[in-house]
Amino acid sequence: MIRAFIALDLPAGVHRSLAALQQEWQQTEAPVSWIKPESIHLTLKFLGNIATEQATEIEGILQEMAATHAPFRLQPVGCGAFPSLKHMRVVWAGLQGGVEELLRLHKAVEEALIPLGFAPEDRPFRAHLTLGRVKGKRHLQLLQEAILRCQGFQAEAFDVTDVVLYKSELRPEGARYTALCRAPVGAGTT
């Protein structure tokens, strides 16, 4: 069995910008489990545990589906917390640019995987980059203030050129992600 998810990669420059944002927030000493900057990605669908042979089927579906979508640009802009700043569980950076295209791509991933037994998410898709998960209440007001100060955050814009099927291995030092396949976006568009 493989623990897997489908995501979009981020370029190194975006990872550096997100790392700087995380470092600023870490100074608050709030109890947050921070995502390693190089591991931050844009999740389209978490699959959970799948059989190894299912990965091949998923790859074929992703290749076919991604080819029908034109490449588009996204830019990390702004930041916040889910479900709210007052009741933080996840701290994130937002996205702007080709958000409509991103929503269409997300919907296409959801629909393409239904025949393989993956039910669509009940919750609406919110385009964001998870930076950390809040693990307690100590110093949360300081973190809230830091997030409010960073509302003008911007990182470089980037092109979405492929959809990636990842294997996720949970380890004591943090999750390790390995790309199992990359499906080029727009390979079938003219």
Order of alpha helices (4+ residues) and beta strands (2+ residues): beta-alpha-beta-beta-alpha-beta-beta-alpha-beta-alpha-beta-beta-beta
